[in-house]
Amino acid sequence: VISNALVSRRHYELKEFDLEKYFDPIIISREVNINKPHPKIFEIALELAGVEAGESVLVDNKIENLEAAQNMGFAKAILFNSDKIGQSVFPSVDRFADLRTLL
C-alpha cells in the first residue's frame, strides 16, 4: 500500500478492518514526507518490498499516480473505482474481485 492518506489510516482504518495482514509494506506519504505521484515514494515501496518495478502492479484511483508508475516501468497500472473509468487508457475495474481478470 502506498497512500497519501492521513497517518491515522494506518493506526485506525487498516487495523479496524484487519487489512494490515494483507499488505507489506504499507507506506503512508506523511510518514516519509513524499506524496504520490513523486517517483521517490514508489522507489521506497519497491525497495521495502524487495521487488523491481517490472515485477509490480499499481492499482490506484488517480491517473497521475498510474502515469508515474508506468513511467517508472511498472509491469501494469490499473485504474480502480474512479470517475474516469472508461475514459482512460489504463485498464480499469470498480471492484477488487475484478482485479483477477486483469492480472
C-alpha positions in Angstrom: 0.0 0.0 0.0 1.2 3.5 -0.9 -1.2 6.1 0.4 -1.4 9.8 0.5 -4.0 9.5 3.3 -3.5 10.8 6.9 -1.3 8.7 9.2 -4.5 7.8 11.1 -5.4 5.5 8.2 -2.6 3.1 9.4 -3.5 3.4 13.0 -7.2 3.2 12.7 -8.7 2.1 9.3 -6.2 -0.6 8.4 -6.4 -2.1 11.9 -10.2 -1.7 12.2 -10.8 -3.7 9.0 -7.9 -6.1 9.7 -6.2 -5.2 6.4 -2.6 -4.9 7.6 -2.1 -8.6 7.4 -2.7 -8.5 3.6 -0.2 -5.7 2.7 3.6 -5.4 3.2 4.9 -2.8 3.0 2.4 -0.1 3.9 3.7 3.4 3.2 1.8 6.5 4.3 3.1 9.5 2.5 3.1 11.7 5.5 5.4 9.2 7.3 8.1 9.6 4.6 7.3 13.2 3.6 6.8 12.3 0.0 3.4 12.2 -1.8 2.3 10.2 -4.8 2.9 10.7 -7.7 6.6 11.6 -6.8 8.7 8.7 -8.1 10.7 8.5 -4.8 7.7 7.1 -2.9 7.4 4.3 -5.4 11.1 3.7 -5.1 10.8 3.4 -1.3 7.9 0.9 -1.8 9.8 -1.2 -4.3 12.9 -1.3 -2.1 10.9 -2.3 1.0 9.1 -5.0 -0.9 12.3 -6.3 -2.4 11.0 -6.2 -6.0 11.7 -4.4 -9.2 9.2 -2.1 -10.9 8.8 -4.5 -13.8 7.5 -7.1 -11.4 5.0 -4.8 -9.8 1.4 -3.7 -10.4 0.0 -0.4 -9.2 -3.8 -0.2 -8.6 -4.9 3.4 -7.9 -7.8 5.7 -8.4 -5.8 8.6 -9.8 -4.5 8.7 -13.3 -1.4 10.8 -12.4 -0.3 8.1 -10.0 -0.7 5.4 -12.6 1.2 7.5 -15.2 4.1 7.9 -12.7 4.2 4.1 -12.1 4.1 3.5 -15.8 6.9 5.9 -16.4 9.0 4.0 -13.8 8.4 0.7 -15.7 5.8 -0.9 -13.5 4.5 -4.1 -15.2 0.9 -2.9 -15.1 -1.1 0.1 -13.9 -4.8 -0.4 -13.2 -7.4 2.3 -12.6 -9.6 1.5 -9.7 -13.0 2.8 -8.6 -12.6 6.2 -10.3 -15.0 8.6 -12.1 -12.5 8.2 -15.0 -13.3 4.5 -15.7 -13.9 4.1 -19.4 -12.2 7.4 -20.2 -8.7 6.3 -19.6 -6.0 4.3 -21.5 -5.4 2.3 -18.3 -7.3 -1.0 -17.8 -9.9 -0.3 -15.1 -12.1 -2.0 -12.5 -14.5 -0.9 -9.9 -14.4 -3.9 -7.6 -11.4 -5.7 -6.1 -12.8 -9.0 -7.2 -12.4 -7.9 -10.8 -8.7 -7.3 -10.5 -8.1 -11.1 -11.1 -9.3 -10.6 -14.7 -6.5 -8.1 -15.3 -3.6 -9.7 -13.6 
